[in-house]
């Protein structure tokens, strides 16, 4: 009988078909395994699924190949909305004698390929439970499931399982454990899952750290203080926010005074999309972004009359708005003020604060109270900031909600770590065809930001188990990140020119190797000739470039200090243009004679082709922002006075193609025209509009000439100046009408936050080409 059973078993196995599927992508922490379990059960398959270090592995078995093919098709077609399947590798196996389909434990972490998902906004199901009095997680500030909640900020190592997260210190209660182990439950292997009984909890304290309670509910106490006009530091998913009632003029003024933030706009969180619509104009693209799982800050045009405090975004026609994305935020917004200023709890360009003790120490004197919790944040992560330009959502600061989702690139090869720029620093780990950009780190001239840079660089390598063979950095001899890169042993260091990196970033995210015409406009970057660049037209590709044209280099008295004193830049440009300097009223009370002497004697007065500094000079000449309190303020306010319009005739400019190998866009005629217009009483609104027209006209003019000379028909736009909506949309439109294809940024910022991507792909190409 046993022999007959064995023969029957062997015969049955011969009639079966078995396949192993290796799935790579964002497939952990997003409900992928329970989805596969349900799909396999639907098709009557046996086998298993498990997280492994190199992705997700699925083995399925059936007596019909057509069933396996249907399963394979639906695996991608019906995958959870938060999952991203990059590839599926299939292998035929010998059938096994087994029963049912199972979810198995995660494998070891060597050679990890699996991607960590970003931190995800609260899903609709959890939101319903949060406000359902009959649900056991009613009003629980840390409710989540496999479809939402913290991810990247709590992950310490891979595979993404609870012991590898900051939730490891919270032991699940029996009820949560039942859900966690049930493949058909929405919380199956939801690593941050918890409830009132077993999870993190809130605490509300004053600035001395003394607990403050009202009826035992920290949240209701915090809401009461916000309504009274207090400044409350709120610990979120990626760090602390400083929160005040956005309609309370006194509270917003006090926040500005205490934080030392005179003019830079604050982000505002609104209760719901209807509330956003009452204070700002929301298009389809903006609404889609606001309600998306990423839940970024979206820059919108204000509605008039403006319902919030005028000090939220003083003198600015735009406002950065976001919706609640964590359960704590939903509870705050549901019961508290309809609009809350939610600004990162940090000093300018310092990292956002994440630790309770650090916040109490460093925010004492700024925050009146602290709404904290005891779930540790492993990786700090600011809110992402986006804007819709030319009908597409574009990143200004890429952080929470997007990081560490990869940017797929067209190359493959050696692993690279790129360390980015000095300002708006990010780092990029390039692994195979995936560029893993970090969250926004900040200004590395700040020590805390530099420490964050070091930690983030290590963390990316650890969680993605990659040991870079190449480290890429900026050419600048004094950048801290570049200095660190040059000191690394075991990695080949490749220095990449700043504006070539901008070009490379735009090409990489568009999966276009070039060659193209690159128009790269920003504040400053160390040029390959040792001078300061910033208004560049390049001909190049990922591997190399040549400088076809640039703005005329003009004197910058004081060097970097002129960035925050545009009146100095204006004095330098006037002097170079042969215009009278001393008698202009914008220099009243300022040591303009000292600045002129610096220029005449060439003391600390480098020359620069910077487009950003040209904006500063014209703004200062118009009486706008002779001094600034944040980077780019003068250019922003010059754009704002144009009222969203570019009209009028262009100011004069010339193109010199004879004096050097690099064509020069001469702006001395422009400076003289601006001075003449102002002296004749032309309104600064008109001056701003004509100036913007001139920049667009001048660079489109040289782009067309470059196209004729090179035969290239594609133009790539990059650099922080393209955050200016008038310049960006005006130039895109004009270049297209000239018959040129235009590549732009949408996945990574056009500013220095995207530099690390360009550095990474360029360094890999150079090393590969040299081999």
Secondary structure, 3 states (H helix, E strand, C coil): CHHHHHHHHHHHHHCCEEEEEEEEEECCCCCHHHHHHHHHHHCCCEEEEEEECCEEEEEEEECCHHHHHHHHHHHHHCCCCCCEEEEEEEEEECCCCCCCEEECCCCCCCCCCCCCCCCECCCHHHHHHHCCCCCCCCCCCCCCECCEECCHHHECCCCCCHHHECCCCCCCCHHHHHHHHCCCCCCCCCCCCCCCCCCCCEEEEECCCCECCCCCCHHHHHHHHHHCCCCEEEECCCCEEEEEECCCHHHHHHHHHHHCCCCCCCEEEECCHHHHHHHEECCHHHHHHHCCCCCCEEEEEECCCCCCCCCCCCCCCEEEEEECCCHHHHHHHHHCCCEEEEEECCCCCCCCCCCHHHHHHHCECCECEEEEECCCCCCCCCECEEEEECCEEEEEECCECCCCCCEECCCCCCCEEECCCCCCECCEEEECCEEEECCCCECCCCHHHHHHHHHHHHHHHHHCCCCCCEEEEECCCCCHHHHHHHCCCCCEEEEECHHHHHHHHHHHHCCCCEEEEEEEEEEEEECCCCCEEEEEEEEEECCCEEEEEEECCEEEECHHHHHHCHHHHHHHHHHHCCCCCCCCHHHCCCCHHHHHHHHHCCCCEEEECCHHHHHHHHHHHCCCCCCCCCCCHHHHHHHHHCCCCCCCCCCCCEEECCCCCCEEEECHHHHHHHHHHHHCCCCHHHHHHHHHHHHHHHHHHHHHHHHHHHCCCEEEEECHHHHCHHHHHHHHHHHHHCCCEEECCCCCCCCHHHHHHHHHHHHHHHHHHHC
